[in-house]
């Protein structure tokens, strides 16, 4: 049901979430592509004056729609051209393995993403390394020694056909 401002809110667990309007969606889409945009530029793009535009951006940040801002660095330019996807079959019988596994993954900088998934394996990791020799050392000395890791399958990406960080936001 709309509140006194015409905005629909719902409660998920203990968190009250506000339904995004078209202007919020425009702001989020623009900031995903132009994270360094000035407030003036953003306001011009969405046809608002700067103060209400900034208020909306701050509200989106406060409500958690915007988690932060960062530069997207080209991995090959900084010495990490090899992209590898490693799938992990996990042994749940090991006491406290999941928490130790999570902590171990967090400590390995070359693992840039790790997701628990459904299917025949339990986790998929996105790994950036300079070369296959470095991956072998990483796999043997660190990943395979993490608690709960039973089996891994690794696949080297031959080409990044599509890479990005933007979420396809709609209302």
DSSP file (Angstrom, degrees, kcal/mol; ACC not computed):
  #  RESIDUE AA STRUCTURE BP1 BP2  ACC     N-H-->O    O-->H-N    N-H-->O    O-->H-N    TCO  KAPPA ALPHA  PHI   PSI    X-CA   Y-CA   Z-CA
    1    1 A X              0   0    0      0, 0.0     8,-0.9     0, 0.0     6,-0.1   0.000 360.0 360.0 360.0 134.8    0.0    0.0    0.0
    2    2 A X  B     -A    8   0A   0      6,-0.2     6,-0.3     4,-0.1     2,-0.0  -0.346 360.0-136.4 -64.2 141.2    1.4    3.4   -0.9
    3    3 A X    >   -     0   0    0      4,-2.7     3,-2.1     1,-0.1    -1,-0.1  -0.116  44.8 -75.6 -81.9-170.4    2.5    5.6    2.0
    4    4 A X  T 3  S+     0   0    0      1,-0.3    -2,-0.1     2,-0.1    -1,-0.1   0.644 134.6  54.3 -67.0 -12.9    1.7    9.4    2.2
    5    5 A X  T 3  S-     0   0    0      2,-0.2    -1,-0.3     0, 0.0     3,-0.1   0.384 120.2-107.4 -98.0   2.5    4.3   10.1   -0.4
    6    6 A X  S <  S+     0   0    0     -3,-2.1     2,-0.5     1,-0.3    -2,-0.1   0.626  77.5 133.5  83.1  13.6    2.8    7.6   -2.9
    7    7 A X        -     0   0    0     -6,-0.1    -4,-2.7    14,-0.0     2,-0.4  -0.847  53.1-133.4-103.1 132.2    5.6    5.1   -2.4
    8    8 A X  B     -A    2   0A   0     -2,-0.5    11,-3.4    -6,-0.3     2,-0.4  -0.687  25.8-172.3 -84.1 131.1    4.9    1.4   -1.9
    9    9 A X  E     -B   18   0B   0     -8,-0.9     2,-0.3    -2,-0.4     9,-0.2  -0.923   6.5-175.9-122.2 149.4    6.7   -0.2    1.0
   10   10 A X  E     -B   17   0B   0      7,-2.9     7,-3.5    -2,-0.4     2,-0.5  -0.956  22.6-125.2-137.5 159.4    6.9   -3.8    2.0
   11   11 A X  E     -B   16   0B   0     -2,-0.3     2,-0.5     5,-0.3     5,-0.2  -0.925  19.4-175.1-110.0 126.7    8.5   -5.6    4.9
   12   12 A X  E >   -B   15   0B   0      3,-3.3     3,-2.2    -2,-0.5     2,-0.3  -0.963  68.9 -47.1-119.1 110.4   11.0   -8.5    4.2
   13   13 A X  T 3  S-     0   0    0     -2,-0.5    -2,-0.0     1,-0.3     0, 0.0  -0.521 123.1 -25.3  63.7-125.9   12.0  -10.1    7.5
   14   14 A X  T 3  S+     0   0    0     -2,-0.3     2,-0.5    -3,-0.1    -1,-0.3   0.372 122.2  93.4 -96.9   2.9   12.9   -7.2    9.8
   15   15 A X  E <   -B   12   0B   0     -3,-2.2    -3,-3.3     2,-0.0     2,-0.6  -0.848  64.3-147.5-106.4 128.9   13.8   -4.8    6.9
   16   16 A X  E     -B   11   0B   0     -2,-0.5     2,-0.4    -5,-0.2    -5,-0.3  -0.824  20.6-163.6 -90.2 123.0   11.3   -2.4    5.4
   17   17 A X  E     -B   10   0B   0     -7,-3.5    -7,-2.9    -2,-0.6     2,-0.4  -0.878   9.4-141.8-112.5 143.2   12.0   -2.0    1.7
   18   18 A X  E     -B    9   0B   0     -2,-0.4     2,-0.3    -9,-0.2    -9,-0.2  -0.812  23.1-116.8-100.5 137.8   10.7    0.7   -0.5
   19   19 A X        -     0   0    0    -11,-3.4   -11,-0.2    -2,-0.4     2,-0.1  -0.587  35.7-118.4 -72.5 132.9    9.6    0.0   -4.1
   20   20 A X        -     0   0    0     -2,-0.3     2,-0.2   150,-0.1    -1,-0.1  -0.445  24.1-145.6 -71.8 141.9   11.8    1.9   -6.5
   21   21 A X     >  -     0   0    0     -2,-0.1     4,-2.2     1,-0.0     5,-0.2  -0.480  34.7 -91.7 -97.5 178.3   10.2    4.5   -8.8
   22   22 A X  H  > S+     0   0    0      1,-0.2     4,-2.2     2,-0.2     5,-0.1   0.845 125.9  51.9 -61.1 -36.5   11.3    5.3  -12.3
   23   23 A X  H  > S+     0   0    0      2,-0.2     4,-2.4     1,-0.2    -1,-0.2   0.908 108.5  50.6 -68.6 -41.5   13.7    8.1  -11.2
   24   24 A X  H  > S+     0   0    0      1,-0.2     4,-2.6     2,-0.2    -2,-0.2   0.921 110.7  50.0 -59.2 -43.9   15.4    5.8   -8.7
   25   25 A X  H  X S+     0   0    0     -4,-2.2     4,-2.6     1,-0.2    -2,-0.2   0.909 109.5  51.0 -62.6 -42.7   15.9    3.2  -11.4
   26   26 A X  H  X S+     0   0    0     -4,-2.2     4,-2.5     2,-0.2     5,-0.2   0.928 110.7  49.3 -59.2 -45.4   17.3    5.8  -13.8
   27   27 A X  H  X S+     0   0    0     -4,-2.4     4,-2.7     1,-0.2     5,-0.2   0.936 112.2  47.4 -60.2 -48.1   19.8    6.9  -11.1
   28   28 A X  H  X S+     0   0    0     -4,-2.6     4,-1.9     1,-0.2    -1,-0.2   0.912 112.3  49.2 -62.7 -43.0   20.9    3.4  -10.4
   29   29 A X  H  X S+     0   0    0     -4,-2.6     4,-1.2     1,-0.2    -1,-0.2   0.925 113.9  46.0 -62.4 -44.5   21.3    2.5  -14.1
   30   30 A X  H  X S+     0   0    0     -4,-2.5     4,-2.7     1,-0.2     3,-0.4   0.915 111.9  50.2 -66.1 -43.0   23.4    5.7  -14.7
   31   31 A X  H  < S+     0   0    0     -4,-2.7    -1,-0.2     1,-0.2    -2,-0.2   0.813 104.0  59.6 -68.2 -28.6   25.6    5.2  -11.6
   32   32 A X  H  < S+     0   0    0     -4,-1.9     3,-0.3    -5,-0.2    -1,-0.2   0.869 118.2  30.9 -64.1 -34.6   26.3    1.6  -12.6
   33   33 A X  H  < S+     0   0    0     -4,-1.2    -2,-0.2    -3,-0.4    -1,-0.2   0.743 132.7  32.0 -93.1 -27.0   27.8    2.9  -15.8
   34   34 A X    ><  +     0   0    0     -4,-2.7     3,-1.9    -5,-0.2    -1,-0.2  -0.554  63.9 161.9-133.0  66.1   29.1    6.2  -14.6
   35   35 A X  T 3  S+     0   0    0     -3,-0.3    -1,-0.1     1,-0.3    -4,-0.1   0.710  77.6  52.2 -63.0 -21.8   30.1    5.8  -11.0
   36   36 A X  T 3  S+     0   0    0     -3,-0.1    -1,-0.3    34,-0.0    -5,-0.1   0.291  80.5 133.9 -97.1  10.0   32.3    8.9  -11.0
   37   37 A X    <   -     0   0    0     -3,-1.9     2,-0.1    -7,-0.1    -3,-0.0  -0.259  57.9-118.7 -60.4 144.0   29.5   11.1  -12.4
   38   38 A X     >  -     0   0    0      1,-0.1     4,-2.4     4,-0.0     5,-0.2  -0.446  20.7-116.6 -76.3 158.4   29.1   14.4  -10.6
   39   39 A X  H  > S+     0   0    0      1,-0.2     4,-2.9     2,-0.2     5,-0.2   0.880 116.7  55.8 -62.5 -37.1   25.8   15.1   -9.0
   40   40 A X  H  > S+     0   0    0      2,-0.2     4,-2.2     1,-0.2    -1,-0.2   0.931 109.1  45.6 -61.0 -46.5   25.2   18.0  -11.4
   41   41 A X  H  > S+     0   0    0      2,-0.2     4,-2.1     1,-0.2    -2,-0.2   0.927 114.3  48.6 -62.2 -45.6   25.7   15.7  -14.4
   42   42 A X  H  X S+     0   0    0     -4,-2.4     4,-1.8     1,-0.2    -2,-0.2   0.919 110.3  51.2 -61.2 -45.0   23.4   13.1  -12.9
   43   43 A X  H  X>S+     0   0    0     -4,-2.9     5,-2.4     1,-0.2     4,-0.6   0.902 109.9  50.1 -60.0 -42.3   20.7   15.7  -12.1
   44   44 A X  H ><5S+     0   0    0     -4,-2.2     3,-0.6     1,-0.2    -1,-0.2   0.894 108.4  53.3 -62.9 -39.8   20.8   16.9  -15.7
   45   45 A X  H 3<5S+     0   0    0     -4,-2.1    -1,-0.2     1,-0.2    -2,-0.2   0.849 117.0  36.1 -65.6 -34.9   20.5   13.3  -17.0
   46   46 A X  H 3<5S-     0   0    0     -4,-1.8    -1,-0.2    -5,-0.1    -2,-0.2   0.346 111.1-116.9-103.4   6.2   17.3   12.6  -15.0
   47   47 A X  T <<5S+     0   0    0     -4,-0.6     2,-0.3    -3,-0.6    -3,-0.2   0.906  72.0 123.4  61.2  46.4   15.9   16.1  -15.3
   48   48 A X      < -     0   0    0     -5,-2.4    -1,-0.2    -6,-0.1     2,-0.2  -0.889  67.1-104.3-124.3 160.6   16.0   17.0  -11.6
   49   49 A X     >  -     0   0    0     -2,-0.3     4,-1.8    -3,-0.1     5,-0.2  -0.512  41.8-104.9 -78.0 159.5   17.7   19.9   -9.8
   50   50 A X  H  > S+     0   0    0      1,-0.2     4,-2.8     2,-0.2     5,-0.2   0.839 112.5  56.0 -57.9 -39.7   20.9   18.9   -8.0
   51   51 A X  H  > S+     0   0    0      1,-0.2     4,-2.4     2,-0.2    -1,-0.2   0.957 111.1  40.6 -64.9 -52.0   19.5   19.0   -4.4
   52   52 A X  H  > S+     0   0    0      1,-0.2     4,-2.1     2,-0.2    -1,-0.2   0.855 115.0  54.6 -64.6 -30.4   16.7   16.5   -4.9
   53   53 A X  H  X S+     0   0    0     -4,-1.8     4,-2.4     2,-0.2    -2,-0.2   0.952 110.0  45.2 -63.8 -49.0   19.0   14.3   -7.0
   54   54 A X  H  X S+     0   0    0     -4,-2.8     4,-2.8     1,-0.2     5,-0.2   0.887 110.4  55.1 -62.2 -39.5   21.6   14.2   -4.3
   55   55 A X  H  X S+     0   0    0     -4,-2.4     4,-2.2    -5,-0.2    -1,-0.2   0.914 109.4  47.6 -58.7 -42.7   18.9   13.5   -1.7
   56   56 A X  H  X S+     0   0    0     -4,-2.1     4,-2.7     2,-0.2    -2,-0.2   0.922 111.7  49.2 -65.4 -44.5   17.7   10.5   -3.8
   57   57 A X  H  X S+     0   0    0     -4,-2.4     4,-2.2     1,-0.2    -2,-0.2   0.933 112.3  48.1 -61.3 -45.8   21.3    9.2   -4.2
   58   58 A X  H  X S+     0   0    0     -4,-2.8     4,-2.9     1,-0.2    -1,-0.2   0.889 111.6  50.2 -62.2 -39.2   22.0    9.5   -0.5
   59   59 A X  H  X S+     0   0    0     -4,-2.2     4,-2.7    -5,-0.2     6,-0.2   0.915 109.6  50.7 -65.6 -42.3   18.7    7.7    0.3
   60   60 A X  H  <>S+     0   0    0     -4,-2.7     5,-1.7     2,-0.2     6,-1.5   0.870 113.4  46.3 -62.7 -36.6   19.5    4.9   -2.1
   61   61 A X  H ><5S+     0   0    0     -4,-2.2     3,-1.2     4,-0.2    -2,-0.2   0.941 113.3  48.3 -67.7 -48.2   22.9    4.5   -0.4
   62   62 A X  H 3<5S+     0   0    0     -4,-2.9    -2,-0.2     1,-0.3    -1,-0.2   0.866 110.9  50.7 -61.0 -39.0   21.4    4.6    3.1
   63   63 A X  T 3<5S-     0   0    0     -4,-2.7    -1,-0.3    -5,-0.2    -2,-0.2   0.490 117.6-112.3 -81.7  -2.7   18.7    2.0    2.2
   64   64 A X  T < 5S+     0   0    0     -3,-1.2    -3,-0.2    -4,-0.3    -2,-0.1   0.506  85.1 119.2  89.4   4.0   21.4   -0.3    0.8
   65   65 A X  S   <S+     0   0    0     -5,-1.7     2,-0.6    -6,-0.2    -4,-0.2   0.867  79.9  47.3 -68.2 -34.3   20.5   -0.2   -2.9
   66   66 A X        -     0   0    0     -6,-1.5    -2,-0.3     1,-0.1    -1,-0.2  -0.941  68.6-176.9-107.8 116.4   24.0    1.3   -3.6
   67   67 A X        -     0   0    0     -2,-0.6     2,-0.3     1,-0.3    -1,-0.1   0.766  57.0 -61.0 -85.2 -26.4   26.6   -0.8   -1.8
   68   68 A X        -     0   0    0      2,-0.0     2,-0.4     0, 0.0    -1,-0.3  -0.977  48.1 -92.6 167.2-174.3   29.6    1.4   -2.8
   69   69 A X        +     0   0    0     -2,-0.3     2,-0.3    -3,-0.1   -37,-0.0  -0.981  39.9 161.6-131.7 141.1   31.7    2.7   -5.6
   70   70 A X        -     0   0    0     -2,-0.4     2,-0.3     2,-0.0   -35,-0.1  -0.993  38.1-106.8-155.4 159.8   34.8    1.3   -7.1
   71   71 A X        -     0   0    0     -2,-0.3     2,-0.8   -36,-0.0    -2,-0.0  -0.688  29.6-133.0 -85.0 142.3   37.1    1.4  -10.2
   72   72 A X        -     0   0    0     -2,-0.3     2,-0.4     2,-0.0    93,-0.0  -0.882  26.3-156.9 -98.0 111.8   36.9   -1.6  -12.5
   73   73 A X        -     0   0    0     -2,-0.8     2,-0.7     1,-0.0     3,-0.1  -0.713  19.2-118.1 -95.5 136.0   40.5   -2.6  -13.2
   74   74 A X    >>  -     0   0    0     -2,-0.4     4,-0.9     1,-0.2     3,-0.6  -0.627  21.5-152.0 -73.0 114.9   41.5   -4.5  -16.3
   75   75 A X  G >4>S+     0   0    0     -2,-0.7     5,-2.9     1,-0.3     3,-0.7   0.864  92.4  53.4 -59.0 -40.1   43.0   -7.7  -14.9
   76   76 A X  G >45S+     0   0    0      1,-0.2     3,-1.0     3,-0.2     5,-0.3   0.829 103.8  57.1 -67.2 -29.8   45.3   -8.3  -17.9
   77   77 A X  G <45S+     0   0    0     -3,-0.6    -1,-0.2     1,-0.2    -2,-0.2   0.741 109.7  44.9 -71.4 -23.3   46.8   -4.8  -17.5
   78   78 A X  G <<5S-     0   0    0     -4,-0.9    -1,-0.2    -3,-0.7    -2,-0.2   0.129 127.8 -90.1-110.8  20.1   47.8   -5.5  -13.9
   79   79 A X  T < 5S+     0   0    0     -3,-1.0    -3,-0.2    51,-0.1     3,-0.1   0.660  99.4 102.5  89.9  16.8   49.3   -8.9  -14.5
   80   80 A X      < +     0   0    0     -5,-2.9    50,-0.2    -6,-0.2    -4,-0.2  -0.466  29.8 144.4-128.0  61.8   46.3  -11.3  -14.0
   81   81 A X        +     0   0    0     49,-0.3     2,-0.5    -5,-0.3    -5,-0.2   0.720  46.7  88.9 -75.2 -20.5   45.2  -12.2  -17.5
   82   82 A X  E     -C  129   0C   0     47,-1.9    47,-2.1    -3,-0.1     2,-0.5  -0.676  56.7-167.3 -88.8 125.6   44.2  -15.8  -16.7
   83   83 A X  E     -C  128   0C   0     -2,-0.5    74,-3.0    74,-0.5     2,-0.4  -0.942   9.8-179.5-110.4 125.7   40.6  -16.4  -15.6
   84   84 A X  E     -CD 127 156C   0     43,-2.6    43,-3.1    -2,-0.5     2,-0.6  -0.978  19.3-152.1-128.6 137.9   39.8  -19.7  -14.1
   85   85 A X  E     -CD 126 155C   0     70,-3.0    70,-2.6    -2,-0.4     2,-0.5  -0.950  17.0-168.7-106.8 122.9   36.5  -21.1  -12.8
   86   86 A X  E     -CD 125 154C   0     39,-2.2    39,-2.9    -2,-0.6     2,-0.4  -0.950   6.8-155.6-115.9 129.6   37.0  -23.8  -10.1
   87   87 A X  E     -CD 124 153C   0     66,-3.6    66,-2.2    -2,-0.5     2,-0.5  -0.867  10.7-156.1-104.4 135.8   34.1  -25.9   -8.9
   88   88 A X  E     -CD 123 152C   0     35,-2.5    34,-2.3    -2,-0.4    35,-1.8  -0.947  11.4-154.3-120.4 127.1   34.3  -27.4   -5.4
   89   89 A X  E     - D   0 151C   0     62,-3.2    61,-2.6    -2,-0.5    62,-1.5  -0.892  28.6-146.9 -93.9 126.0   32.6  -30.5   -4.1
   90   90 A X  E     - D   0 149C   0     -2,-0.6     2,-0.8    59,-0.2    59,-0.2  -0.712  11.4-140.9-104.3 143.9   32.3  -30.0   -0.4
   91   91 A X    >   -     0   0    0     57,-3.2     3,-1.0    -2,-0.3     6,-0.1  -0.888  14.2-173.4-102.8 105.0   32.4  -32.6    2.5
   92   92 A X  T 3  S+     0   0    0     -2,-0.8     5,-0.2     1,-0.2     4,-0.1   0.582  72.2  79.8 -75.8  -9.2   29.8  -31.5    5.0
   93   93 A X  T 3   +     0   0    0     55,-0.1     2,-0.4     2,-0.1    -1,-0.2   0.691  69.0  97.0 -72.7 -17.7   30.9  -34.2    7.5
   94   94 A X  S X  S-     0   0    0     -3,-1.0     3,-1.8     1,-0.1     4,-0.3  -0.610  87.0-112.6 -76.4 124.6   33.9  -32.1    8.6
   95   95 A X  T 3  S-     0   0    0     -2,-0.4    -1,-0.1     1,-0.3    -2,-0.1  -0.351  93.0  -6.5 -60.5 127.0   33.1  -30.2   11.8
   96   96 A X  T 3> S+     0   0    0     -4,-0.1     4,-1.8    -2,-0.1    -1,-0.3   0.659  91.0 138.8  65.9  17.1   32.9  -26.5   11.3
   97   97 A X  H <>  +     0   0    0     -3,-1.8     4,-3.2     1,-0.2     5,-0.2   0.886  62.0  56.2 -63.8 -40.3   34.2  -26.8    7.8
   98   98 A X  H  > S+     0   0    0     -4,-0.3     4,-2.7     1,-0.2    -1,-0.2   0.929 109.3  44.7 -62.2 -46.0   31.9  -24.3    6.2
   99   99 A X  H  > S+     0   0    0      2,-0.2     4,-2.1     1,-0.2    -1,-0.2   0.903 116.7  46.4 -64.1 -41.5   32.9  -21.4    8.5
  100  100 A X  H  X S+     0   0    0     -4,-1.8     4,-2.5     2,-0.2    -2,-0.2   0.883 111.7  52.1 -68.1 -38.2   36.6  -22.3    8.1
  101  101 A X  H  X S+     0   0    0     -4,-3.2     4,-2.7     2,-0.2     5,-0.2   0.941 109.8  48.9 -61.5 -48.1   36.1  -22.6    4.3
  102  102 A X  H  X S+     0   0    0     -4,-2.7     4,-2.2     1,-0.2    -2,-0.2   0.914 113.0  47.1 -58.4 -44.6   34.5  -19.2    4.1
  103  103 A X  H  X S+     0   0    0     -4,-2.1     4,-1.0     1,-0.2    -1,-0.2   0.898 112.6  49.9 -65.1 -40.2   37.3  -17.7    6.2
  104  104 A X  H  < S+     0   0    0     -4,-2.5     3,-0.4     1,-0.2     4,-0.3   0.903 110.4  49.3 -65.4 -41.9   40.0  -19.4    4.0
  105  105 A X  H >< S+     0   0    0     -4,-2.7     3,-1.6     1,-0.2     6,-0.2   0.910 107.1  55.8 -62.5 -43.3   38.4  -18.2    0.8
  106  106 A X  H 3< S+     0   0    0     -4,-2.2    -1,-0.2     1,-0.3    -2,-0.2   0.781 104.2  55.0 -61.1 -26.9   38.2  -14.7    2.1
  107  107 A X  T 3< S+     0   0    0     -4,-1.0     2,-0.8    -3,-0.4    -1,-0.3   0.497  89.4  84.1 -86.9  -4.1   42.0  -14.8    2.7
  108  108 A X    X   -     0   0    0     -3,-1.6     3,-1.4    -4,-0.3    -1,-0.1  -0.856  59.8-167.5-105.3 104.1   42.9  -15.7   -0.8
  109  109 A X  T 3  S+     0   0    0     -2,-0.8    -1,-0.2     1,-0.3    19,-0.1   0.799  82.7  64.2 -61.4 -32.0   43.1  -12.6   -3.0
  110  110 A X  T 3  S+     0   0    0      1,-0.1    18,-2.7    17,-0.1     2,-1.1   0.740  84.7  81.1 -67.6 -21.7   43.2  -14.5   -6.3
  111  111 A X  E <   +E  127   0C   0     -3,-1.4    16,-0.2    -6,-0.2     3,-0.1  -0.755  58.6 174.8 -84.3 102.6   39.7  -15.8   -5.6
  112  112 A X  E     +     0   0C   0     14,-2.0     2,-0.3    -2,-1.1    -1,-0.2   0.703  64.8  13.7 -87.5 -20.2   37.7  -12.8   -6.7
  113  113 A X  E     -E  126   0C   0     13,-1.4    13,-2.4    -3,-0.1     2,-0.3  -0.987  58.2-177.1-149.9 149.1   34.3  -14.4   -6.3
  114  114 A X  E     -E  125   0C   0     -2,-0.3     2,-0.4    11,-0.2    11,-0.2  -0.953   9.7-176.9-147.5 129.2   32.9  -17.5   -4.6
  115  115 A X  E     -E  124   0C   0      9,-2.6     9,-2.3    -2,-0.3     2,-0.4  -0.985  26.5-131.7-131.2 136.0   29.3  -18.7   -4.7
  116  116 A X  E     -E  123   0C   0     -2,-0.4     7,-0.3     7,-0.2     2,-0.3  -0.733  41.7-177.7 -78.5 131.6   27.5  -21.5   -3.1
  117  117 A X        -     0   0    0      5,-2.6     2,-0.2    -2,-0.4     0, 0.0  -0.782  25.8-113.0-129.1 169.6   25.4  -23.1   -6.0
  118  118 A X  S    S+     0   0    0     -2,-0.3     2,-0.3     2,-0.0     3,-0.3  -0.601  71.1  49.8 -95.2 163.8   22.9  -25.9   -6.6
  119  119 A X  S    S-     0   0    0     -2,-0.2    -2,-0.0     1,-0.2     0, 0.0  -0.800 109.1 -22.1 114.1-152.8   23.6  -29.0   -8.6
  120  120 A X  S    S+     0   0    0     -2,-0.3     2,-0.3   -31,-0.0    -1,-0.2   0.663 125.4  44.2 -76.0 -17.9   26.4  -31.6   -8.7
  121  121 A X  S    S-     0   0    0     -3,-0.3   -32,-0.2   -32,-0.1     3,-0.1  -0.787  70.4-141.6-121.9 168.8   29.0  -29.3   -7.0
  122  122 A X  S    S+     0   0    0    -34,-2.3    -5,-2.6    -2,-0.3     2,-0.3   0.785  76.1  23.5-102.9 -32.4   28.7  -27.0   -4.0
  123  123 A X  E     -CE  88 116C   0    -35,-1.8   -35,-2.5    -7,-0.3     2,-0.4  -0.968  52.9-158.0-136.7 149.9   30.7  -23.9   -4.9
  124  124 A X  E     -CE  87 115C   0     -9,-2.3    -9,-2.6    -2,-0.3     2,-0.4  -0.999  15.6-163.7-124.4 133.8   32.0  -22.1   -7.9
  125  125 A X  E     -CE  86 114C   0    -39,-2.9   -39,-2.2    -2,-0.4     2,-0.6  -0.937  13.4-147.5-117.8 138.5   35.0  -19.8   -7.6
  126  126 A X  E     -CE  85 113C   0    -13,-2.4   -14,-2.0    -2,-0.4   -13,-1.4  -0.931  27.4-171.4-102.4 121.2   36.2  -17.1  -10.1
  127  127 A X  E     -CE  84 111C   0    -43,-3.1   -43,-2.6    -2,-0.6     2,-0.5  -0.929  16.5-159.4-123.1 136.9   40.0  -17.0   -9.8
  128  128 A X  E     +C   83   0C   0    -18,-2.7     2,-0.3    -2,-0.4   -45,-0.2  -0.971  23.6 159.1-115.8 125.0   42.4  -14.5  -11.4
  129  129 A X  E     -C   82   0C   0    -47,-2.1   -47,-1.9    -2,-0.5     3,-0.1  -0.941  47.2-121.9-139.1 160.7   46.1  -15.6  -11.7
  130  130 A X  S    S-     0   0    0     -2,-0.3     2,-0.3   -50,-0.2   -49,-0.3   0.861  89.0 -17.9 -70.4 -34.8   49.1  -14.5  -13.9
  131  131 A X  S  > S-     0   0    0    -49,-0.1     4,-1.7   -50,-0.1    -1,-0.2  -0.955  72.2 -89.3-162.5 174.3   49.6  -18.0  -15.4
  132  132 A X  H  > S+     0   0    0     -2,-0.3     4,-2.4     1,-0.2     5,-0.1   0.816 119.6  60.1 -66.9 -31.2   48.8  -21.7  -15.0
  133  133 A X  H  > S+     0   0    0      1,-0.2     4,-1.9     2,-0.2    -1,-0.2   0.920 105.9  47.5 -62.4 -43.3   51.9  -22.3  -12.9
  134  134 A X  H  > S+     0   0    0      1,-0.2     4,-2.5     2,-0.2    -1,-0.2   0.880 110.5  52.7 -65.6 -37.2   50.6  -19.8  -10.3
  135  135 A X  H  X S+     0   0    0     -4,-1.7     4,-3.2     2,-0.2     5,-0.2   0.921 106.5  53.0 -63.8 -42.3   47.2  -21.5  -10.4
  136  136 A X  H  X S+     0   0    0     -4,-2.4     4,-2.8     1,-0.2     5,-0.3   0.928 111.3  45.8 -59.4 -45.1   48.7  -24.9   -9.8
  137  137 A X  H  X S+     0   0    0     -4,-1.9     4,-2.9     2,-0.2     5,-0.4   0.929 113.9  49.2 -62.6 -45.3   50.5  -23.6   -6.7
  138  138 A X  H  X>S+     0   0    0     -4,-2.5     5,-2.3     2,-0.2     4,-1.7   0.918 114.3  45.5 -59.7 -45.2   47.4  -21.8   -5.5
  139  139 A X  I  <>S+     0   0    0     -4,-3.2     5,-2.8     3,-0.2     6,-0.3   0.953 120.1  38.1 -64.4 -50.9   45.3  -25.0   -6.0
  140  140 A X  I  <5S+     0   0    0     -4,-2.8    -2,-0.2    -5,-0.2    -3,-0.2   0.900 124.5  36.5 -70.5 -42.0   47.8  -27.4   -4.3
  141  141 A X  I  <5S+     0   0    0     -4,-2.9    -3,-0.2    -5,-0.3    -1,-0.2   0.714 134.6   8.0 -88.6 -21.1   49.0  -25.2   -1.5
  142  142 A X  I  <5S+     0   0    0     -4,-1.7     3,-0.4    -5,-0.4     4,-0.4   0.723 122.3  45.6-126.3 -56.5   45.9  -23.3   -0.5
  143  143 A X  I > <S+     0   0    0     -5,-2.3     3,-1.7     1,-0.2    -4,-0.2   0.945 114.2  46.8 -65.3 -49.8   42.5  -24.3   -2.1
  144  144 A X  T 3 <S+     0   0    0     -5,-2.8    -1,-0.2     1,-0.3    -4,-0.1   0.683 109.7  57.3 -67.0 -15.7   42.9  -28.1   -1.7
  145  145 A X  T 3  S+     0   0    0     -3,-0.4    -1,-0.3    -6,-0.3    -2,-0.2   0.464  80.2 111.9 -92.7  -2.3   44.0  -27.6    1.9
  146  146 A X  S X  S-     0   0    0     -3,-1.7     3,-1.6    -4,-0.4   -45,-0.1  -0.469  82.6 -95.8 -69.8 142.8   40.8  -25.7    2.9
  147  147 A X  T 3  S+     0   0    0      1,-0.2    -1,-0.1    -2,-0.1     3,-0.1  -0.331 107.0  16.0 -58.9 134.6   38.6  -27.6    5.4
  148  148 A X  T 3  S+     0   0    0      1,-0.3   -57,-3.2   -58,-0.1     2,-0.6   0.225  83.7 134.6  90.5 -14.6   35.8  -29.5    3.6
  149  149 A X  E <   +D   90   0C   0     -3,-1.6    -1,-0.3   -59,-0.2   -59,-0.2  -0.583  18.1 161.5 -73.9 117.4   37.2  -29.4    0.1
  150  150 A X  E     +     0   0C   0    -61,-2.6     2,-0.3    -2,-0.6   -60,-0.2   0.847  61.9   1.7-101.3 -50.3   36.8  -32.9   -1.3
  151  151 A X  E     -D   89   0C   0    -62,-1.5   -62,-3.2     2,-0.0    -1,-0.4  -0.996  59.9-162.8-141.5 142.8   37.1  -32.5   -5.1
  152  152 A X  E     -D   88   0C   0     -2,-0.3     2,-0.4   -64,-0.2   -64,-0.2  -0.957   3.8-166.9-124.6 149.7   37.8  -29.6   -7.4
  153  153 A X  E     -D   87   0C   0    -66,-2.2   -66,-3.6    -2,-0.4     2,-0.4  -0.998  15.1-162.0-130.0 129.2   37.2  -29.2  -11.1
  154  154 A X  E     -D   86   0C   0     -2,-0.4     2,-0.4   -68,-0.2   -68,-0.2  -0.897   9.3-170.6-120.0 144.4   38.8  -26.3  -12.9
  155  155 A X  E     -D   85   0C   0    -70,-2.6   -70,-3.0    -2,-0.4     2,-0.5  -0.995  16.4-140.9-134.7 126.8   38.2  -24.7  -16.2
  156  156 A X  E     -D   84   0C   0     -2,-0.4     2,-0.4   -72,-0.2   -72,-0.2  -0.739  20.8-129.0 -87.5 128.8   40.3  -22.0  -17.9
  157  157 A X        -     0   0    0    -74,-3.0   -74,-0.5    -2,-0.5     3,-0.1  -0.646  17.4-167.6 -76.0 128.1   38.4  -19.3  -19.7
  158  158 A X  S    S+     0   0    0     -2,-0.4     2,-0.3     1,-0.3    -1,-0.2   0.729  72.9   5.2 -87.1 -24.4   39.7  -18.9  -23.2
  159  159 A X        -     0   0    0    -76,-0.1     2,-1.3     3,-0.0    -1,-0.3  -0.970  63.9-128.9-158.3 140.5   37.9  -15.6  -23.8
  160  160 A X        +     0   0    0     -2,-0.3     3,-0.2     1,-0.2    -3,-0.0  -0.752  31.8 175.9 -91.2  89.5   35.7  -13.2  -21.8
  161  161 A X  S    S+     0   0    0     -2,-1.3     2,-0.3     1,-0.3    -1,-0.2   0.877  72.0   3.9 -65.5 -39.5   32.9  -13.0  -24.2
  162  162 A X  S    S+     0   0    0     -3,-0.2     2,-0.4     2,-0.0    -1,-0.3  -0.944  71.0 167.8-148.3 126.8   30.8  -10.8  -21.9
  163  163 A X        +     0   0    0     -2,-0.3     2,-0.3    -3,-0.2    -3,-0.0  -0.991  16.2 130.5-135.8 144.8   31.9   -9.4  -18.5
  164  164 A X        -     0   0    0     -2,-0.4    -2,-0.0     1,-0.1     0, 0.0  -0.989  47.5-138.4-177.2 174.5   30.2   -6.7  -16.4
  165  165 A X        +     0   0    0     -2,-0.3     2,-0.2  -133,-0.1    -1,-0.1   0.389  62.1 116.8-127.1  -3.1   29.0   -5.6  -13.1
  166  166 A X        -     0   0    0      1,-0.0     2,-0.4  -134,-0.0  -137,-0.1  -0.482  54.1-143.1 -76.9 139.0   25.7   -3.9  -14.0
  167  167 A X        -     0   0    0     -2,-0.2     2,-1.8     1,-0.0  -135,-0.1  -0.848  22.3-121.0 -96.0 132.9   22.4   -5.4  -12.8
  168  168 A X        -     0   0    0     -2,-0.4     2,-0.2     1,-0.0  -139,-0.0  -0.532  40.2-164.6 -77.5  85.5   19.5   -5.1  -15.3
  169  169 A X        +     0   0    0     -2,-1.8     2,-0.3  -144,-0.1  -140,-0.0  -0.499  16.4 165.6 -78.9 133.6   17.2   -3.0  -13.1
  170  170 A X              0   0    0     -2,-0.2  -150,-0.1     1,-0.0    -2,-0.0  -0.915 360.0 360.0-135.4 165.5   13.5   -2.7  -13.9
  171  171 A X              0   0    0     -2,-0.3  -149,-0.1  -152,-0.1    -1,-0.0   0.392 360.0 360.0-113.1 360.0   10.5   -1.4  -11.9
